[in-house]
Amino acid sequence: MTLEPVNLKEKLSKITDHWSPKVIGEMNDYQFKLVKIQGDFVWHEHKETDEVFFVIEGEMMIEFRDGMVSLRKGEMFVVPKGVQHKPYAERECHIMLVEPRGVVNTGEAGGELTAENDKWV
Amino acid sequence: MTLEPVNLKEKLSKITDHWSPKVIGEMNDYQFKLVKIQGDFVWHEHKETDEVFFVIEGEMMIEFRDGMVSLRKGEMFVVPKGVQHKPYAERECHIMLVEPRGVVNTGEAGGELTAENDKWV
């Protein structure tokens, strides 16, 4: 056990790309990931798991087939498993995701925004 | 699914006691809890699970048998399962915990600081 705190701002300063989650910590078989987002993501779902979005800086939206939710700094939202969603941020937004190890960012939708898993920052 | 974000500051404003975690969200069989802490907690461990501490406001310390870690706003730390620890905050500190549903705050140590589980705020 390393007695060093994980500083989110310091970790975020090392992330230079968009839509590519970077792992900052693991709890049992779950991962905490930071990601910078901007623009439109793809419609997708995670059939096996809920997914937590937590906004560190900025503002984002999550579109659903029947509505949307707007999240600002200091707000979180749990997307239930199996629910189609599309994240969006007009300006760059910094978020933390919490989900089981192995979850692919685009679910089964695939495409060019699919990020490599288990990349740590 | 309710299309309402969970605002941490708003939830924290409703918490009036210390060392009594309140649930603000669930992801699969895990819970996100907010808790205000001040002073000394008890030495304890969680034999079955890691536990995530995330500081929302203020500063806290986690003592271990062989060292300690200091956490400020925007910093997190994962206490591995089975590791004895004792949280402490000189001044009131607001934190978020992430751990499986059913985890007792004092582990198997018990005592008067043992909080009721599954209390939502």
gemmi code that builds the backbone of each chain (N, CA, C; Angstrom):
import gemmi

chains = {
    "A": [
        ("MET", (0.847, -1.201, 0.000), (0.000, 0.000, 0.000), (0.879, 1.246, 0.000)),
        ("THR", (0.718, 2.098, -1.005), (1.467, 3.348, -1.064), (0.679, 4.440, -0.364)),
        ("LEU", (1.333, 5.133, 0.556), (0.611, 6.134, 1.347), (0.585, 7.491, 0.651)),
        ("GLU", (0.124, 7.474, -0.575), (0.012, 8.701, -1.365), (-1.438, 8.912, -1.777)),
        ("PRO", (-1.988, 10.091, -1.500), (-3.340, 10.364, -1.981), (-3.353, 10.492, -3.498)),
        ("VAL", (-4.493, 10.229, -4.099), (-4.670, 10.456, -5.531), (-5.318, 11.827, -5.696)),
        ("ASN", (-4.568, 12.760, -6.291), (-5.085, 14.119, -6.471), (-5.696, 14.252, -7.864)),
        ("LEU", (-6.988, 14.498, -7.912), (-7.700, 14.478, -9.196), (-7.217, 15.566, -10.155)),
        ("LYS", (-6.986, 16.757, -9.640), (-6.525, 17.849, -10.501), (-5.160, 17.524, -11.100)),
        ("GLU", (-4.299, 16.953, -10.271), (-2.950, 16.616, -10.741), (-3.028, 15.531, -11.822)),
        ("LYS", (-3.902, 14.555, -11.603), (-4.073, 13.496, -12.606), (-4.682, 14.064, -13.898)),
        ("LEU", (-5.660, 14.945, -13.737), (-6.307, 15.531, -14.921), (-5.320, 16.329, -15.768)),
        ("SER", (-4.341, 16.952, -15.100), (-3.383, 17.789, -15.835), (-2.542, 16.956, -16.802)),
        ("LYS", (-2.530, 15.646, -16.596), (-1.728, 14.761, -17.451), (-2.534, 14.187, -18.612)),
        ("ILE", (-3.826, 14.472, -18.627), (-4.676, 13.923, -19.695), (-4.817, 14.961, -20.803)),
        ("THR", (-4.470, 14.548, -22.008), (-4.460, 15.509, -23.118), (-5.487, 15.176, -24.202)),
        ("ASP", (-6.118, 14.001, -24.096), (-7.077, 13.623, -25.145), (-8.504, 13.657, -24.615)),
        ("HIS", (-9.429, 13.471, -25.522), (-10.853, 13.458, -25.163), (-11.438, 12.054, -25.294)),
        ("TRP", (-12.411, 11.774, -24.453), (-13.183, 10.518, -24.522), (-12.329, 9.281, -24.292)),
        ("SER", (-11.200, 9.438, -23.583), (-10.328, 8.290, -23.356), (-10.067, 8.150, -21.850)),
        ("PRO", (-10.900, 7.362, -21.168), (-10.828, 7.266, -19.705), (-9.491, 6.699, -19.227)),
        ("LYS", (-8.961, 7.312, -18.171), (-7.711, 6.861, -17.558), (-7.974, 6.449, -16.109)),
        ("VAL", (-7.486, 5.270, -15.763), (-7.725, 4.730, -14.424), (-6.863, 5.463, -13.388)),
        ("ILE", (-7.470, 5.822, -12.256), (-6.704, 6.450, -11.169), (-6.778, 5.634, -9.883)),
        ("GLY", (-7.639, 4.623, -9.850), (-7.721, 3.823, -8.633), (-8.624, 2.626, -8.830)),
        ("GLU", (-8.378, 1.609, -8.008), (-9.219, 0.419, -8.064), (-9.724, 0.068, -6.666)),
        ("MET", (-10.968, -0.337, -6.602), (-11.606, -0.767, -5.356), (-12.253, -2.104, -5.659)),
        ("ASN", (-11.723, -3.177, -5.090), (-12.187, -4.524, -5.429), (-12.096, -4.687, -6.956)),
        ("ASP", (-13.175, -5.044, -7.628), (-13.101, -5.188, -9.089), (-13.696, -3.982, -9.816)),
        ("TYR", (-13.705, -2.848, -9.140), (-14.199, -1.613, -9.753), (-13.049, -0.643, -10.007)),
        ("GLN", (-13.252, 0.215, -11.002), (-12.235, 1.214, -11.321), (-12.804, 2.624, -11.257)),
        ("PHE", (-11.974, 3.547, -10.797), (-12.245, 4.976, -10.856), (-11.427, 5.525, -12.018)),
        ("LYS", (-12.091, 6.231, -12.927), (-11.418, 6.707, -14.134), (-11.691, 8.193, -14.325)),
        ("LEU", (-10.693, 8.914, -14.804), (-10.882, 10.304, -15.185), (-10.918, 10.401, -16.694)),
        ("VAL", (-11.743, 11.314, -17.185), (-11.815, 11.502, -18.628), (-12.214, 12.946, -18.937)),
        ("LYS", (-11.548, 13.506, -19.938), (-11.943, 14.818, -20.438), (-12.828, 14.613, -21.655)),
        ("ILE", (-13.955, 15.298, -21.664), (-14.886, 15.104, -22.767), (-15.207, 16.438, -23.418)),
        ("GLN", (-15.489, 16.382, -24.696), (-15.959, 17.576, -25.414), (-16.664, 17.142, -26.687)),
        ("GLY", (-17.813, 17.737, -26.938), (-18.584, 17.382, -28.120), (-19.493, 16.197, -27.850)),
        ("ASP", (-19.833, 15.504, -28.904), (-20.783, 14.392, -28.846), (-20.085, 13.055, -28.695)),
        ("PHE", (-20.599, 12.213, -27.826), (-20.167, 10.832, -27.789), (-21.173, 10.014, -28.614)),
        ("VAL", (-21.051, 8.708, -28.601), (-21.979, 7.874, -29.369), (-23.066, 7.298, -28.458)),
        ("TRP", (-24.209, 7.010, -29.048), (-25.245, 6.273, -28.327), (-24.716, 4.890, -27.993)),
        ("HIS", (-24.870, 4.487, -26.737), (-24.437, 3.138, -26.358), (-25.111, 2.756, -25.045)),
        ("GLU", (-24.893, 1.523, -24.645), (-25.396, 1.061, -23.358), (-24.417, 0.034, -22.800)),
        ("HIS", (-24.524, -0.186, -21.480), (-23.725, -1.222, -20.835), (-24.703, -2.254, -20.278)),
        ("LYS", (-24.717, -3.402, -20.934), (-25.752, -4.384, -20.609), (-25.583, -5.002, -19.227)),
        ("GLU", (-24.341, -4.991, -18.721), (-24.060, -5.742, -17.497), (-23.893, -4.889, -16.254)),
        ("THR", (-23.906, -3.566, -16.413), (-23.570, -2.760, -15.235), (-24.131, -1.345, -15.272)),
        ("ASP", (-24.416, -0.833, -14.086), (-24.664, 0.596, -13.910), (-23.336, 1.329, -14.147)),
        ("GLU", (-23.434, 2.644, -14.342), (-22.223, 3.450, -14.569), (-22.422, 4.805, -13.875)),
        ("VAL", (-21.416, 5.199, -13.106), (-21.514, 6.471, -12.393), (-20.736, 7.569, -13.104)),
        ("PHE", (-21.400, 8.698, -13.315), (-20.765, 9.913, -13.842), (-20.678, 10.930, -12.713)),
        ("PHE", (-19.505, 11.509, -12.535), (-19.306, 12.525, -11.506), (-18.540, 13.680, -12.149)),
        ("VAL", (-19.112, 14.883, -12.125), (-18.464, 16.017, -12.796), (-17.486, 16.724, -11.861)),
        ("ILE", (-16.237, 16.771, -12.268), (-15.175, 17.427, -11.493), (-15.094, 18.910, -11.851)),
        ("GLU", (-15.202, 19.197, -13.137), (-15.087, 20.582, -13.611), (-15.885, 20.733, -14.900)),
        ("GLY", (-16.702, 21.774, -14.974), (-17.456, 22.011, -16.192), (-18.888, 21.512, -16.110)),
        ("GLU", (-19.443, 21.257, -17.259), (-20.850, 20.868, -17.344), (-21.016, 19.877, -18.497)),
        ("MET", (-21.868, 18.898, -18.296), (-22.121, 17.914, -19.347), (-23.598, 17.546, -19.364)),
        ("MET", (-23.981, 16.893, -20.425), (-25.334, 16.376, -20.488), (-25.272, 14.893, -20.830)),
        ("ILE", (-26.256, 14.170, -20.342), (-26.425, 12.779, -20.764), (-27.816, 12.683, -21.375)),
        ("GLU", (-27.828, 12.365, -22.665), (-29.110, 12.180, -23.348), (-29.578, 10.748, -23.188)),
        ("PHE", (-30.862, 10.590, -22.981), (-31.494, 9.276, -22.978), (-32.555, 9.261, -24.065)),
        ("ARG", (-33.086, 8.106, -24.377), (-34.087, 8.019, -25.442), (-35.363, 8.771, -25.053)),
        ("ASP", (-35.555, 8.970, -23.755), (-36.789, 9.631, -23.316), (-36.533, 10.855, -22.438)),
        ("GLY", (-35.375, 11.472, -22.612), (-35.101, 12.663, -21.806), (-33.614, 12.917, -21.692)),
        ("MET", (-33.242, 13.833, -20.815), (-31.819, 14.090, -20.623), (-31.583, 14.646, -19.221)),
        ("VAL", (-30.335, 14.564, -18.789), (-29.977, 15.129, -17.504), (-28.749, 16.004, -17.694)),
        ("SER", (-28.746, 17.147, -17.031), (-27.620, 18.069, -17.103), (-26.858, 17.994, -15.788)),
        ("LEU", (-25.544, 17.847, -15.888), (-24.706, 17.699, -14.689), (-23.646, 18.780, -14.639)),
        ("ARG", (-23.541, 19.422, -13.474), (-22.494, 20.424, -13.274), (-21.487, 19.923, -12.258)),
        ("LYS", (-20.426, 20.700, -12.090), (-19.397, 20.418, -11.085), (-20.027, 20.053, -9.734)),
        ("GLY", (-19.574, 18.939, -9.177), (-20.084, 18.543, -7.867), (-21.381, 17.755, -7.924)),
        ("GLU", (-21.761, 17.341, -9.139), (-22.983, 16.546, -9.274), (-22.673, 15.185, -9.874)),
        ("MET", (-23.457, 14.181, -9.485), (-23.267, 12.836, -10.022), (-24.584, 12.273, -10.508)),
        ("PHE", (-24.455, 11.226, -11.323), (-25.641, 10.559, -11.849), (-25.280, 9.096, -12.119)),
        ("VAL", (-26.221, 8.222, -11.789), (-26.013, 6.798, -12.043), (-26.851, 6.385, -13.241)),
        ("VAL", (-26.195, 5.985, -14.319), (-26.903, 5.462, -15.482), (-27.141, 3.973, -15.245)),
        ("PRO", (-28.413, 3.568, -15.153), (-28.705, 2.148, -14.879), (-28.245, 1.247, -16.037)),
        ("LYS", (-27.925, 0.024, -15.707), (-27.479, -0.904, -16.745), (-28.566, -1.095, -17.795)),
        ("GLY", (-28.113, -1.245, -19.027), (-29.056, -1.518, -20.099), (-29.758, -0.293, -20.658)),
        ("VAL", (-29.479, 0.886, -20.087), (-30.152, 2.098, -20.561), (-29.272, 2.815, -21.590)),
        ("GLN", (-29.817, 3.007, -22.777), (-29.071, 3.704, -23.827), (-28.852, 5.155, -23.430)),
        ("HIS", (-27.625, 5.619, -23.650), (-27.305, 7.002, -23.295), (-26.240, 7.560, -24.225)),
        ("LYS", (-26.206, 8.893, -24.296), (-25.213, 9.583, -25.122), (-24.720, 10.821, -24.371)),
        ("PRO", (-23.482, 10.736, -23.859), (-22.900, 11.900, -23.178), (-22.563, 13.001, -24.187)),
        ("TYR", (-22.608, 14.239, -23.694), (-22.325, 15.394, -24.536), (-21.816, 16.538, -23.673)),
        ("ALA", (-20.827, 17.266, -24.189), (-20.364, 18.462, -23.485), (-20.069, 19.545, -24.514)),
        ("GLU", (-20.701, 20.686, -24.346), (-20.488, 21.772, -25.302), (-19.041, 22.275, -25.209)),
        ("ARG", (-18.580, 22.480, -23.967), (-17.185, 22.857, -23.734), (-16.497, 21.729, -22.979)),
        ("GLU", (-15.180, 21.722, -23.003), (-14.455, 20.638, -22.332), (-14.926, 20.499, -20.884)),
        ("CYS", (-15.167, 19.275, -20.495), (-15.665, 18.963, -19.160), (-14.830, 17.806, -18.603)),
        ("HIS", (-14.550, 17.878, -17.306), (-13.713, 16.853, -16.664), (-14.578, 16.003, -15.753)),
        ("ILE", (-14.584, 14.722, -16.008), (-15.458, 13.868, -15.209), (-14.727, 12.650, -14.660)),
        ("MET", (-15.337, 12.066, -13.613), (-14.852, 10.803, -13.072), (-15.928, 9.761, -13.310)),
        ("LEU", (-15.509, 8.593, -13.798), (-16.419, 7.464, -13.983), (-16.099, 6.403, -12.937)),
        ("VAL", (-17.115, 5.712, -12.470), (-16.914, 4.564, -11.594), (-17.698, 3.410, -12.180)),
        ("GLU", (-17.008, 2.310, -12.425), (-17.645, 1.144, -13.050), (-16.733, -0.062, -12.901)),
        ("PRO", (-17.251, -1.254, -13.148), (-16.416, -2.451, -13.004), (-15.248, -2.443, -13.997)),
        ("ARG", (-14.145, -3.038, -13.598), (-13.012, -3.213, -14.493), (-13.493, -3.928, -15.761)),
        ("GLY", (-13.013, -3.478, -16.906), (-13.342, -4.179, -18.151), (-14.458, -3.565, -18.962)),
        ("VAL", (-15.140, -2.570, -18.395), (-16.219, -1.930, -19.155), (-15.626, -1.122, -20.310)),
        ("VAL", (-16.161, -1.326, -21.492), (-15.711, -0.587, -22.670), (-16.529, 0.693, -22.783)),
        ("ASN", (-15.839, 1.807, -23.080), (-16.523, 3.111, -23.023), (-17.687, 3.235, -24.000)),
        ("THR", (-17.597, 2.551, -25.118), (-18.681, 2.639, -26.103), (-19.675, 1.465, -25.999)),
        ("GLY", (-19.547, 0.671, -24.942), (-20.442, -0.482, -24.797), (-20.272, -1.416, -25.972)),
        ("GLU", (-21.389, -1.787, -26.604), (-21.304, -2.668, -27.782), (-21.449, -1.872, -29.071)),
        ("ALA", (-21.445, -0.554, -28.949), (-21.635, 0.280, -30.141), (-20.363, 0.336, -30.994)),
        ("GLY", (-19.202, 0.221, -30.334), (-17.944, 0.278, -31.080), (-17.714, 1.629, -31.724)),
        ("GLY", (-16.853, 1.651, -32.743), (-16.576, 2.895, -33.451), (-15.255, 3.506, -33.038)),
        ("GLU", (-14.947, 4.618, -33.674), (-13.617, 5.216, -33.514), (-13.382, 5.843, -32.141)),
        ("LEU", (-14.458, 6.058, -31.378), (-14.282, 6.634, -30.045), (-14.030, 5.552, -28.979)),
        ("THR", (-14.010, 4.294, -29.395), (-13.737, 3.215, -28.450), (-12.297, 3.339, -27.930)),
        ("ALA", (-12.173, 3.434, -26.620), (-10.859, 3.666, -26.012), (-10.269, 2.372, -25.483)),
        ("GLU", (-8.959, 2.331, -25.432), (-8.257, 1.189, -24.848), (-8.548, 1.151, -23.350)),
        ("ASN", (-8.706, -0.051, -22.816), (-9.021, -0.179, -21.399), (-7.760, -0.253, -20.549)),
        ("ASP", (-7.947, -0.036, -19.244), (-6.861, -0.221, -18.272), (-5.650, 0.667, -18.527)),
        ("LYS", (-5.882, 1.841, -19.103), (-4.809, 2.821, -19.220), (-4.815, 3.661, -17.949)),
        ("TRP", (-3.708, 3.655, -17.223), (-3.614, 4.422, -15.982), (-2.985, 5.793, -16.251)),
        ("VAL", (-3.315, 6.733, -15.411), (-2.654, 8.021, -15.488), (-2.062, 8.330, -14.121)),
    ],
    "B": [
        ("MET", (-36.192, 5.524, -13.741), (-34.998, 6.374, -13.622), (-35.428, 7.835, -13.496)),
        ("THR", (-35.027, 8.489, -12.424), (-35.331, 9.908, -12.242), (-34.216, 10.743, -12.856)),
        ("LEU", (-34.602, 11.679, -13.716), (-33.586, 12.470, -14.429), (-33.154, 13.678, -13.607)),
        ("GLU", (-32.721, 13.400, -12.387), (-32.242, 14.445, -11.491), (-30.810, 14.150, -11.086)),
        ("PRO", (-29.922, 15.123, -11.259), (-28.556, 14.897, -10.771), (-28.534, 14.881, -9.245)),
        ("VAL", (-27.522, 14.218, -8.697), (-27.308, 14.249, -7.251), (-26.263, 15.324, -6.973)),
        ("ASN", (-26.691, 16.380, -6.283), (-25.784, 17.481, -5.988), (-25.180, 17.288, -4.593)),
        ("LEU", (-23.862, 17.106, -4.553), (-23.218, 16.753, -3.285), (-23.359, 17.846, -2.230)),
        ("LYS", (-23.173, 19.093, -2.624), (-23.280, 20.196, -1.645), (-24.696, 20.264, -1.062)),
        ("GLU", (-25.678, 20.072, -1.941), (-27.067, 20.130, -1.479), (-27.348, 18.984, -0.500)),
        ("LYS", (-26.836, 17.802, -0.817), (-27.027, 16.657, 0.079), (-26.294, 16.883, 1.404)),
        ("LEU", (-25.078, 17.431, 1.312), (-24.288, 17.665, 2.530), (-24.981, 18.653, 3.462)),
        ("SER", (-25.699, 19.609, 2.868), (-26.358, 20.629, 3.697), (-27.433, 20.022, 4.594)),
        ("LYS", (-27.851, 18.803, 4.263), (-28.898, 18.160, 5.063), (-28.339, 17.245, 6.151)),
        ("ILE", (-27.026, 17.121, 6.169), (-26.412, 16.235, 7.163), (-25.965, 17.056, 8.366)),
        ("THR", (-26.438, 16.660, 9.548), (-26.166, 17.477, 10.728), (-25.311, 16.740, 11.767)),
        ("ASP", (-25.089, 15.435, 11.537), (-24.318, 14.691, 12.541), (-22.947, 14.299, 12.001)),
        ("HIS", (-22.133, 13.762, 12.860), (-20.789, 13.331, 12.484), (-20.681, 11.800, 12.484)),
        ("TRP", (-19.840, 11.307, 11.597), (-19.511, 9.877, 11.536), (-20.718, 9.004, 11.225)),
        ("SER", (-21.694, 9.560, 10.528), (-22.882, 8.777, 10.216), (-23.172, 8.857, 8.714)),
        ("PRO", (-22.617, 7.925, 7.955), (-22.706, 7.978, 6.482), (-24.147, 7.913, 5.982)),
        ("LYS", (-24.444, 8.769, 4.990), (-25.767, 8.790, 4.379), (-25.636, 8.445, 2.893)),
        ("VAL", (-26.449, 7.520, 2.428), (-26.380, 7.057, 1.048), (-26.946, 8.123, 0.107)),
        ("ILE", (-26.229, 8.369, -0.996), (-26.744, 9.301, -2.011), (-26.931, 8.632, -3.371)),
        ("GLY", (-26.425, 7.413, -3.511), (-26.596, 6.745, -4.790), (-26.128, 5.299, -4.725)),
        ("GLU", (-26.661, 4.491, -5.630), (-26.250, 3.096, -5.697), (-25.868, 2.732, -7.127)),
        ("MET", (-24.790, 1.955, -7.242), (-24.321, 1.462, -8.537), (-24.140, -0.040, -8.366)),
        ("ASN", (-24.964, -0.825, -9.038), (-24.970, -2.274, -8.812), (-25.133, -2.524, -7.308)),
        ("ASP", (-24.228, -3.280, -6.689), (-24.375, -3.521, -5.253), (-23.433, -2.639, -4.420)),
        ("TYR", (-23.060, -1.513, -4.999), (-22.201, -0.559, -4.281), (-22.987, 0.699, -3.917)),
        ("GLN", (-22.526, 1.344, -2.851), (-23.168, 2.590, -2.424), (-22.176, 3.746, -2.370)),
        ("PHE", (-22.663, 4.930, -2.733), (-21.952, 6.188, -2.547), (-22.571, 6.854, -1.323)),
        ("LYS", (-21.727, 7.216, -0.370), (-22.233, 7.780, 0.889), (-21.497, 9.069, 1.202)),
        ("LEU", (-22.229, 10.024, 1.768), (-21.612, 11.248, 2.256), (-21.566, 11.188, 3.777)),
        ("VAL", (-20.501, 11.743, 4.325), (-20.395, 11.777, 5.784), (-19.567, 12.979, 6.214)),
        ("LYS", (-20.026, 13.629, 7.270), (-19.245, 14.701, 7.892), (-18.487, 14.102, 9.061)),
        ("ILE", (-17.214, 14.401, 9.126), (-16.409, 13.809, 10.189), (-15.684, 14.905, 10.957)),
        ("GLN", (-15.443, 14.647, 12.210), (-14.640, 15.565, 13.021), (-14.129, 14.798, 14.230)),
        ("GLY", (-12.857, 14.991, 14.537), (-12.254, 14.302, 15.672), (-11.771, 12.914, 15.289)),
        ("ASP", (-11.699, 12.057, 16.281), (-11.147, 10.712, 16.098), (-12.230, 9.683, 15.843)),
        ("PHE", (-11.984, 8.809, 14.874), (-12.841, 7.644, 14.714), (-12.156, 6.485, 15.454)),
        ("VAL", (-12.677, 5.285, 15.321), (-12.080, 4.133, 16.012), (-11.218, 3.322, 15.041)),
        ("TRP", (-10.245, 2.638, 15.574), (-9.482, 1.692, 14.767), (-10.417, 0.574, 14.314)),
        ("HIS", (-10.375, 0.267, 13.027), (-11.210, -0.827, 12.536), (-10.685, -1.292, 11.179)),
        ("GLU", (-11.272, -2.349, 10.666), (-10.926, -2.840, 9.338), (-12.175, -3.432, 8.700)),
        ("HIS", (-12.123, -3.553, 7.378), (-13.210, -4.227, 6.656), (-12.605, -5.464, 5.992)),
        ("LYS", (-12.926, -6.617, 6.552), (-12.257, -7.848, 6.118), (-12.613, -8.247, 4.697)),
        ("GLU", (-13.779, -7.791, 4.202), (-14.273, -8.295, 2.921), (-14.141, -7.327, 1.760)),
        ("THR", (-13.704, -6.093, 2.033), (-13.749, -5.120, 0.941), (-12.768, -3.972, 1.104)),
        ("ASP", (-12.316, -3.469, -0.042), (-11.634, -2.185, -0.080), (-12.656, -1.091, 0.245)),
        ("GLU", (-12.139, 0.100, 0.548), (-13.033, 1.230, 0.862), (-12.407, 2.505, 0.300)),
        ("VAL", (-13.221, 3.268, -0.429), (-12.716, 4.509, -1.031), (-13.114, 5.728, -0.208)),
        ("PHE", (-12.118, 6.560, 0.100), (-12.346, 7.856, 0.745), (-12.090, 8.943, -0.297)),
        ("PHE", (-13.020, 9.887, -0.398), (-12.865, 11.000, -1.326), (-13.240, 12.280, -0.574)),
        ("VAL", (-12.308, 13.228, -0.501), (-12.570, 14.442, 0.286), (-13.255, 15.505, -0.572)),
        ("ILE", (-14.438, 15.911, -0.141), (-15.225, 16.931, -0.837), (-14.837, 18.323, -0.336)),
        ("GLU", (-14.640, 18.434, 0.967), (-14.327, 19.734, 1.563), (-13.543, 19.504, 2.850)),
        ("GLY", (-12.442, 20.234, 3.000), (-11.675, 20.118, 4.226), (-10.473, 19.200, 4.081)),
        ("GLU", (-10.053, 18.669, 5.200), (-8.841, 17.847, 5.223), (-9.006, 16.764, 6.289)),
        ("MET", (-8.517, 15.581, 5.970), (-8.603, 14.482, 6.932), (-7.324, 13.655, 6.891)),
        ("MET", (-7.179, 12.827, 7.894), (-6.063, 11.895, 7.887), (-6.583, 10.490, 8.105)),
        ("ILE", (-5.881, 9.536, 7.522), (-6.178, 8.135, 7.817), (-4.905, 7.539, 8.398)),
        ("GLU", (-5.015, 7.127, 9.656), (-3.867, 6.487, 10.296), (-3.883, 5.003, 9.997)),
        ("PHE", (-2.683, 4.465, 9.764), (-2.514, 3.018, 9.623), (-1.533, 2.563, 10.697)),
        ("ARG", (-1.418, 1.279, 10.873), (-0.515, 0.785, 11.916), (0.929, 1.133, 11.587)),
        ("ASP", (1.214, 1.369, 10.298), (2.603, 1.634, 9.906), (2.758, 2.946, 9.143)),
        ("GLY", (1.854, 3.897, 9.393), (1.995, 5.177, 8.704), (0.672, 5.902, 8.643)),
        ("MET", (0.617, 6.951, 7.859), (-0.632, 7.676, 7.712), (-0.666, 8.399, 6.375)),
        ("VAL", (-1.865, 8.763, 5.956), (-2.012, 9.520, 4.727), (-2.903, 10.724, 5.020)),
        ("SER", (-2.530, 11.867, 4.455), (-3.305, 13.085, 4.626), (-4.048, 13.377, 3.319)),
        ("LEU", (-5.338, 13.641, 3.415), (-6.165, 13.873, 2.228), (-6.820, 15.245, 2.296)),
        ("ARG", (-6.696, 15.988, 1.197), (-7.355, 17.287, 1.096), (-8.464, 17.228, 0.057)),
        ("LYS", (-9.217, 18.315, -0.026), (-10.275, 18.460, -1.031), (-9.779, 18.038, -2.423)),
        ("GLY", (-10.545, 17.181, -3.080), (-10.174, 16.750, -4.425), (-9.202, 15.576, -4.453)),
        ("GLU", (-8.978, 14.969, -3.292), (-8.074, 13.817, -3.241), (-8.817, 12.580, -2.745)),
        ("MET", (-8.379, 11.426, -3.273), (-8.997, 10.178, -2.842), (-7.936, 9.170, -2.420)),
        ("PHE", (-8.405, 8.159, -1.695), (-7.507, 7.105, -1.250), (-8.306, 5.819, -1.111)),
        ("VAL", (-7.694, 4.708, -1.528), (-8.353, 3.412, -1.402), (-7.705, 2.639, -0.257)),
        ("VAL", (-8.463, 2.388, 0.784), (-7.964, 1.557, 1.886), (-8.217, 0.102, 1.507)),
        ("PRO", (-7.140, -0.676, 1.362), (-7.316, -2.085, 0.960), (-8.049, -2.896, 2.033)),
        ("LYS", (-8.735, -3.917, 1.592), (-9.474, -4.746, 2.551), (-8.520, -5.373, 3.560)),
        ("GLY", (-9.006, -5.473, 4.781), (-8.229, -6.114, 5.824), (-7.190, -5.236, 6.486)),
        ("VAL", (-7.059, -4.003, 6.029), (-6.043, -3.114, 6.593), (-6.658, -2.247, 7.701)),
        ("GLN", (-6.101, -2.348, 8.877), (-6.608, -1.547, 9.992), (-6.349, -0.071, 9.743)),
        ("HIS", (-7.364, 0.741, 10.010), (-7.211, 2.182, 9.802), (-8.066, 2.966, 10.790)),
        ("LYS", (-7.668, 4.228, 10.978), (-8.409, 5.112, 11.885), (-8.478, 6.503, 11.263)),
        ("PRO", (-9.653, 6.873, 10.746), (-9.831, 8.213, 10.195), (-9.811, 9.264, 11.306)),
        ("TYR", (-9.380, 10.456, 10.922), (-9.299, 11.563, 11.880), (-9.418, 12.881, 11.130)),
        ("ALA", (-10.109, 13.845, 11.717), (-10.164, 15.187, 11.138), (-10.110, 16.207, 12.262)),
        ("GLU", (-9.144, 17.104, 12.185), (-9.012, 18.106, 13.257), (-10.226, 19.043, 13.229)),
        ("ARG", (-10.564, 19.498, 11.996), (-11.771, 20.321, 11.832), (-12.780, 19.536, 10.992)),
        ("GLU", (-14.017, 19.952, 11.015), (-15.046, 19.219, 10.270), (-14.638, 19.066, 8.809)),
        ("CYS", (-14.777, 17.869, 8.314), (-14.383, 17.533, 6.945), (-15.535, 16.764, 6.298)),
        ("HIS", (-15.779, 17.039, 5.019), (-16.880, 16.392, 4.309), (-16.312, 15.385, 3.317)),
        ("ILE", (-16.708, 14.172, 3.435), (-16.145, 13.154, 2.555), (-17.226, 12.290, 1.907)),
        ("MET", (-16.810, 11.634, 0.801), (-17.664, 10.650, 0.155), (-16.974, 9.296, 0.277)),
        ("LEU", (-17.756, 8.292, 0.652), (-17.258, 6.921, 0.729), (-17.875, 6.107, -0.404)),
        ("VAL", (-17.123, 5.175, -0.940), (-17.676, 4.236, -1.912), (-17.317, 2.836, -1.451)),
        ("GLU", (-18.313, 2.009, -1.299), (-18.099, 0.652, -0.789), (-19.350, -0.178, -1.031)),
        ("PRO", (-19.236, -1.501, -0.907), (-20.413, -2.341, -1.142), (-21.523, -2.043, -0.135)),
        ("ARG", (-22.753, -2.233, -0.577), (-23.897, -2.113, 0.320), (-23.693, -3.061, 1.506)),
        ("GLY", (-24.005, -2.579, 2.689), (-23.955, -3.460, 3.860), (-22.711, -3.315, 4.711)),
        ("VAL", (-21.730, -2.544, 4.235), (-20.512, -2.356, 5.025), (-20.833, -1.509, 6.266)),
        ("VAL", (-20.405, -1.980, 7.419), (-20.624, -1.249, 8.670), (-19.442, -0.310, 8.898)),
        ("ASN", (-19.741, 0.942, 9.273), (-18.685, 1.961, 9.331), (-17.556, 1.615, 10.296)),
        ("THR", (-17.876, 0.893, 11.365), (-16.827, 0.542, 12.331), (-16.278, -0.870, 12.107)),
        ("GLY", (-16.628, -1.479, 10.990), (-16.147, -2.838, 10.727), (-16.622, -3.773, 11.816)),
        ("GLU", (-15.690, -4.538, 12.405), (-16.066, -5.442, 13.487), (-15.707, -4.859, 14.852)),
        ("ALA", (-15.257, -3.606, 14.841), (-14.838, -2.991, 16.102), (-16.033, -2.620, 16.969)),
        ("GLY", (-17.153, -2.274, 16.335), (-18.349, -1.887, 17.087), (-18.150, -0.594, 17.860)),
        ("GLY", (-18.979, -0.394, 18.894), (-18.861, 0.799, 19.726), (-19.903, 1.841, 19.377)),
        ("GLU", (-19.866, 2.930, 20.101), (-20.928, 3.940, 20.012), (-20.919, 4.711, 18.706)),
        ("LEU", (-19.828, 4.655, 17.958), (-19.786, 5.361, 16.672), (-20.358, 4.517, 15.527)),
        ("THR", (-20.774, 3.300, 15.826), (-21.382, 2.453, 14.796), (-22.692, 3.081, 14.319)),
        ("ALA", (-22.758, 3.316, 13.006), (-23.919, 4.005, 12.445), (-24.889, 3.017, 11.809)),
        ("GLU", (-26.144, 3.405, 11.791), (-27.160, 2.605, 11.119), (-26.868, 2.612, 9.620)),
        ("ASN", (-27.094, 1.488, 8.968), (-26.816, 1.388, 7.540), (-28.022, 1.805, 6.699)),
        ("ASP", (-27.757, 2.054, 5.407), (-28.825, 2.325, 4.439), (-29.697, 3.522, 4.788)),
        ("LYS", (-29.124, 4.506, 5.473), (-29.833, 5.758, 5.692), (-29.541, 6.664, 4.504)),
        ("TRP", (-30.572, 7.065, 3.784), (-30.394, 7.942, 2.627), (-30.565, 9.397, 3.021)),
        ("VAL", (-29.945, 10.259, 2.271), (-30.154, 11.684, 2.468), (-30.553, 12.286, 1.137)),
    ],
}
model = gemmi.Model(1)
for chain_id, residues in chains.items():
    chain = gemmi.Chain(chain_id)
    for i, (resn, *xyz) in enumerate(residues, 1):
        res = gemmi.Residue()
        res.name, res.seqid = resn, gemmi.SeqId(i, " ")
        for name, pos in zip(("N", "CA", "C"), xyz):
            atom = gemmi.Atom()
            atom.name, atom.element = name, gemmi.Element(name[0])
            atom.pos, atom.b_iso = gemmi.Position(*pos), 0.0
            res.add_atom(atom)
        chain.add_residue(res)
    model.add_chain(chain)
structure = gemmi.Structure()
structure.add_model(model)
structure.setup_entities()
